[in-house]
């Protein structure tokens, strides 16, 4: 069973954009795997990201 775990910043995707993302990932695995492809979209709260030991926030990324 193909599995994709996507982590995105919280409150950045609409329900429609989540659907498009899930569809695109599912399509990438191909028709044979469609019925068993699991895509999990997890929303990470602001400050829940880190790079190089530094906590990243929406403000730091220019998103606020």
C-alpha angles and dihedrals in degrees: 000000000000113000129191122184110194121189118199134172111271118264095013100107129062119216087256094052091048089053091050091049093049091047092050094050092046091050090051091063091055137237096289091060098039098101093052102036113120118198119186119192112196122189113217116208120238109281092024093107127082135186124183091350093307125116112236121213133186089251092055090049092049094248101119 
